[in-house]
Amino acid sequence: MNTPSKSSSIGVVETQLFHFGSADDPFVFRSGEKLEQVTLAYETYGQLSPQADNAILLFHALSGSQHAAGFNPDVPAAGKLWTDELHQGWWDDFIGPGKAIDTDKWFVICANYIGGCYGTSGPVTPNPKTGQPYGRDFPTVMIGDIVDSQIKLLDALGIQQVQAVIGPSLGGLCAVNCAVRYPERVQRAVLIGSGIATSILQRIYNYEQICAIEEDKFFEGGNYYNGQHPDRGLTLARMISHKTFVSLEMMSQRARKEVVRPEEDKDKWYWMSHPVESYLRKQGLKFVNRFDANTYLRIIDAWQRFDLLQDTGKSSFRDIFAPCRHQNYLVFSIDSDACFHPDRQRQLCRELKGAGVPFQHITVHSDKGHDSFLLEPSLFTPHIAYMLNTKTVAQNPPADP
């Protein structure tokens, strides 16, 4: 079993469960589907001030969890999916006393997304009407649903306004959705390797992953929990996505010298011939142990359907950001990012400028690709700390067309 990292200053933490919804007051998804009982798994770090005015809402990436900092060896609600790989918080180098998000000052909340598999209601959750996992019957999840459910968590915690929403990668889509749909509740937004629209290339990669899972002979339309799981499909999906998370240079460095062939390869026509192939294979096989295929499909589907114009009912991004002129934005690009290419952030900054919203745009120079936001705290920490400790500015007029 893993032990707490020496660099961790949070210590041992526990996941908490927030329950909401009833027959009279169900949670209504943007698709119109409803759930009468919803659970969100979440963790907090630091202390909420008596005025409840020091909160930060952190959104995780595609396959992340509520466990952002500290050491959490057991989440009973997550079952066997809570592997050793998850015990250390995924952003532990960023959260804690004296770190980018200083818990001597800030109260940080991170929740597993609705549709998730780490204690939050999702496809693996038993349907109270059948006693069996929801599977394919779990409602369609959109980014707005993720945000709306977490707003309910803020309400339950007595938090009317957060000092910042922060999100890397897909978490940035959630953060910007929250900032523009609940502008009065957000003072700052920190978006790392993210954007305001799903690109064509992202749609292609995402669709390849969807097909990989659905074409697995054990997928059974999503109702696979009483038999074999679509492990091969999920493995392939992770291999497809992983090549966008890690730069080619980093992938080459991580690959072992030798080619490691799984036992099952004896029945295949193609035998792996290069270390990078076995590296990718290992990443996919490892992922299967800690994630659920239906959950993966739900969250990717939310990414595919991401549409700020539709979610806000506005006709232009300038109209979307107009109510946000009291907010400050910190936008990070990673120059080697193949998942959210820097042009995604340039588009965001153009729209912020056009709407007169204050922002800073920082380009991080890294050879590690998209995953730099997980691996290189020194490149991000000074800017995040500065943003969080700078007062928000007065409204600016919109720029000229």
C-alpha positions, 0 to 999 in steps of 0.5 A, spaced: 500 500 500 502 507 498 504 511 504 503 519 504 508 523 500 513 526 504 511 533 500 504 532 502 502 537 508 495 536 508 495 529 511 490 523 511 483 526 509 476 522 508 471 523 503 465 526 505 458 524 502 452 529 500 445 527 499 440 531 496 433 530 492 427 527 494 420 524 490 418 531 491 424 535 489 428 531 484 434 533 481 433 535 474 438 533 469 438 538 463 436 532 458 429 533 462 431 526 466 430 526 473 433 522 479 430 522 486 436 520 490 443 523 488 450 523 492 456 527 491 462 525 494 467 530 496 473 533 500 475 539 503 481 542 505 482 548 510 477 551 514 471 555 512 471 562 515 465 564 519 463 569 514 464 563 509 468 568 504 474 564 503 472 558 499 475 555 492 471 550 488 476 546 484 473 541 478 477 535 476 479 533 469 476 527 465 478 521 470 480 525 476 476 524 483 474 528 489 481 526 492 485 532 490 490 533 496 492 529 502 492 521 503 486 517 502 487 510 503 480 508 503 473 510 500 468 505 501 463 508 496 468 507 491 469 500 492 475 496 488 476 502 484 479 506 489 486 503 487 493 505 490 494 509 484 489 514 487 491 514 494 495 520 494 491 527 492 491 528 484 493 536 486 497 535 492 503 539 490 498 545 489 494 545 495 496 546 502 500 551 507 504 555 503 502 552 496 499 555 490 492 554 494 494 556 501 490 552 506 492 557 511 487 562 508 483 558 503 477 553 504 478 548 498 472 544 495 473 538 490 467 533 488 467 527 484 462 529 478 455 527 477 455 520 473 462 519 476 464 512 480 468 514 486 462 515 491 458 520 487 451 517 483 453 514 477 452 508 472 455 503 478 450 506 483 445 501 484 438 503 482 433 503 488 428 501 484 431 495 481 437 494 486 442 493 480 447 498 477 443 503 473 448 502 467 446 505 461 439 507 464 443 513 468 441 519 465 445 523 460 450 528 464 452 534 461 457 540 464 451 544 466 449 538 470 455 537 474 455 544 475 448 545 478 449 539 482 455 542 485 452 549 486 447 545 491 453 542 495 455 550 496 448 551 498 448 546 503 455 548 506 452 555 506 457 558 501 454 563 497 460 566 493 466 562 492 473 566 491 475 562 485 473 556 481 479 552 478 479 547 473 484 544 469 483 540 462 475 538 462 475 541 469 476 548 466 470 547 462 466 546 468 469 552 471 467 557 466 460 554 465 460 555 473 463 562 472 458 564 466 452 561 469 452 563 476 456 570 475 454 573 482 457 567 485 464 567 482 470 572 483 475 569 479 476 563 474 483 559 473 483 555 467 488 551 465 489 547 459 482 548 457 477 552 453 470 554 451 468 550 446 470 542 444 474 542 438 473 538 432 480 534 433 477 533 440 471 530 438 474 525 433 479 523 439 473 522 443 469 519 438 474 514 437 474 512 445 466 511 445 467 506 439 472 503 442 468 501 448 461 500 445 465 495 440 467 491 446 463 484 445 462 485 453 459 492 453 452 489 452 449 496 451 452 498 458 449 492 462 455 488 463 455 489 471 453 481 472 458 479 467 465 480 464 466 488 463 469 491 457 476 491 459 479 491 452 475 497 450 476 501 456 484 499 455 484 502 448 480 508 449 485 510 454 490 508 450 487 513 445 486 519 450 493 518 453 497 520 447 494 527 447 495 527 455 503 526 454 508 529 449 511 525 445 518 526 448 515 525 455 512 518 452 519 516 449 522 517 456 517 513 460 517 507 455 521 502 458 527 499 454 524 492 453 518 490 450 513 487 455 508 483 452 502 481 456 500 473 456 494 474 452 498 477 446 500 470 444 493 469 440 494 476 436 497 477 429 501 483 431 506 482 437 509 489 439 515 491 437 517 497 440 517 500 448 512 505 446 507 500 444 508 496 451 508 503 455 501 505 452 498 498 453 500 498 460 497 505 461 491 502 458 491 496 462 492 500 469 486 504 468 481 499 467 483 497 474 480 504 477 475 506 472 468 504 470 467 504 462 460 507 463 462 513 467 467 514 462 462 514 456 458 519 460 463 524 462 466 524 455 459 525 452 458 531 457 465 533 453 462 532 446 455 536 448 459 542 451 456 548 449 456 555 453 451 558 448 446 553 449 447 553 456 446 560 457 441 561 452 445 567 449 447 568 442 454 570 442 460 569 447 460 577 448 453 576 451 455 570 455 461 574 458 458 581 459 455 579 466 462 577 468 466 583 468 467 583 476 471 577 475 478 576 474 480 570 469 487 567 469 488 562 463 494 558 462 496 555 456 501 549 455 505 550 449 506 542 448 499 541 449 496 536 444 489 535 448 487 542 449 492 546 444 494 553 445 489 556 440 483 553 445 486 558 450 487 564 445 480 563 443 477 564 450 482 570 451 479 573 445 472 573 447 474 575 454 477 581 451 471 583 447 467 582 453 471 587 457 473 581 462 479 582 466 484 576 464 491 574 464 494 569 459 500 565 461 504 560 457 507 555 460 513 552 456 514 544 458 516 538 454 511 534 458 504 536 454 497 536 457 499 533 463 504 539 465 498 541 470 499 535 474 507 534 474 510 541 474 507 545 480 513 550 480 511 553 473 504 554 475 504 556 483 507 563 482 501 565 478 495 562 481 498 564 488 498 571 485 491 571 482 488 568 488 491 574 493 490 580 488 483 583 489 478 583 483 478 589 479 472 594 477 468 592 471 471 594 464 467 597 458 467 592 453 472 592 447 471 595 441 468 590 436 
